[in-house]
Amino acid sequence: MFGEGNFSFDKETYIFFRENVRKLEVTDLTNYFRATDPFAVASITTLKNEELKKLLQCVVSSTFTPEGLKAELTAFKDSL
């Protein structure tokens, strides 16, 4: 379990970071929601802090994460 409500990803889940890590306002992100679009952004769960730290470590260590975001993401991860 990674989040609230017993949510989990399949063990083989792959997250592709190339060109997908960028800073957005939450309101901008929610504007991508469309109920009829299977690729729309939808909130599924809230990750537990320990799982979020693991995910952020993967993001920070990726060569595809913009250098300008690495320090900010690391500081956020360390504050959890």
Secondary structure, DSSP 8 states (H G I E B T S, - for coil): --BGGG----TT-----TTT-----HHHHHTT--TT-TTS------B-HHHHHHHHHHHHH-TTS-HHHHHHHHHHHHH-
